[in-house]
């Protein structure tokens, strides 16, 4: 029997059906609300609003659970490759060997970028932020890969083949763009790499190969990179993913939607937090390492300083990704023989915050970004590139959501508002103002 929620208003009452998810989450289906009552809901930041039904990622913020297509993040991070996880997110199942090989070879086939794109890259000033460059180049890919209008293709199989083509193109080209953005900033030659090495192995080579030296793969680096990319691969309806879905809902192309997702991820309250965490840890270190001083600043409501890497819109007990990444950070620093005072500062901050009532009562815990920057730093990735690495990991998640949004035939995203501006008033000519 369908459960109902009753809304009473102005002497009338209307019933709305409840929607139940596969993990027993309940939501009120208010699709008929406006037609029945002339009311809308007001929910800034969408803290209580579900924008869609999704079968990709399950997240239980109260209990620190994160699963991609039903598989726990712990199992995937410890046992799978990033390419397997990408396939899982996009197509719904883990690939068998043949499917995985075909996926990789289709990506390999598309691992080329028009050389003219390098001219666009050349025109960016040296100081440009890599996230802005990546977003622009991702959008520019459209000009070099003219797209058909999917809405004009009628045959379902043809649509699926066309979408598959777009997906492998994007997965092939984004890592090249990421490595070019990094190499350009570092004054290195722009290469293409070789996906026959493996997806993450190739990314690592494209990032770190020096033009004057033979390249030797460091398995610790590859394994850390694999884990980081998996942990960032999806996180249900966050700011950037919702952006991708909403841009895609206008029938903008996959590349345009992902370019918008990259811009949304850039901000320091979202993906940009990983760079902000390292900036913060370095500032504390340069200031003499007094973590207590910065804890006081974080708690002072007259100070805009926040403890970056702490708090999360959904996780209110712990972020399961932060648990995995904390262990990985220790492993990577140990394995690479790196002693970094920044890690000690991070540990002190974490310890102090976890026993401070300001943080505990607000249920603020370290999020994935608190430790990821420390690993990227150990891998010798410049801090301006941290959020770009996050974007690289998030691409399969964005693709999966764009594909699901299309498959579900979701309507164009278009929220309403409560208008609180001036009522109608007469125009006053310029000389009378
Ligand atoms: N440091 C100090 N105080 C904080 C912090 C923090 N990092 N985070 C939240 N608070 C306080 C707020 O000031 C507020 O206090 P109040 O109730 O006294 O006004 C309370 O905790 C609730 O915070 P909100 O900002 O309302 O929580 P919201 O869910 O909107 O924001 C967010 C979540 C943006 C992640 C926030 O915790 C934050 O700014 N954290 C730091 C940035 C960060 O690490 N972002 C990465 C998120 S993970 C990701 O995107 C990959």
Boltz pocket constraint, residues with backbone or C-beta under 6 A from the ligand:
constraints:
  - pocket:
      binder: B
      contacts: [[A, 268], [A, 269], [A, 270], [A, 271], [A, 273], [A, 298], [A, 299], [A, 305], [A, 306], [A, 307], [A, 308], [A, 309], [A, 310], [A, 311], [A, 312], [A, 313], [A, 314], [A, 362], [A, 364], [A, 367], [A, 368], [A, 369]]
      max_distance: 6.0
